[in-house]
Amino acid sequence: MKVHGRFMVGLVSVAAVITYLVWTGVSETMVYYLTPSELIAKVSEDPTFADVGVKVSGKVIPGTYQRVEGELLHRFRVRDLVDESVTFEVEYRDALPDTFTDEAEVVLEGRLNAAGVFQATTLLTKCGSRYEAAPEDLAG
């Protein structure tokens, strides 16, 4: 009976360690996914929320894209998909995806700094129309 008791204690200990590792791993890598409206509201409610990494989905405002000469820095403005009055500036320091256009729908990962500029570390573009079947292909 003592052998079974030790086995159970060992099993519970291993399970506790695994649970702890999974919990801390998920907590450290968790990223909020927000709309621009939600992000602006959260930061105005709690200014320390700007220190939290988030993912934001929005649409690039036409005519706002600029590339800074001499460095790999891209600047543009993004608007909310629903409330077009909510916008913010984005700075991204990496190569842009091939599908990035002046009116692309984007998903950004990063932080909103104190000046209200979103410092993006990851930029993904949504370009569904490029990969969708044409209506005439679906009809037949």
C-alpha positions, 0 to 999 in steps of 0.5 A: 500500500505504501508503494501506491501512496508514493506513486499517487503523491508523485503523480499528483506532484507531476500533474501540479507542475505541468498545470503550473507550467501551462498556466504561466505559459498561457498567461505570459503569451496571452494577447488581447484582440480588440477593435480600435474603438475598444483599444482607445476606450480601454486606454482612456479608462486605464492609461496603464493598459497601453503597456499591454500587448494587443492585437488590433484589427482595422483598415488603412486610411487611403493616402496616409501611408508614408515610408521614412527614407533611409530606414525601415519605418512605415507610418500610416493611419488605421480606422475602425471597421465599424466606427470610421471616426476612430483612428490612430497612427501606426508605426511599423519597423519591418518589411511589409507583406506583399498584400499590403495596400493603401486600403488594406484591412490589417491585423496589428500586434503591438502596443499603443504608446503614450503619444497615441501611436501604435508601435506594431511588432507584427502586421498581417493583411486580410485580403479575402477578395484576392483569394475568393472565387469570382461570382461567375465561377460559383454560378456554374 
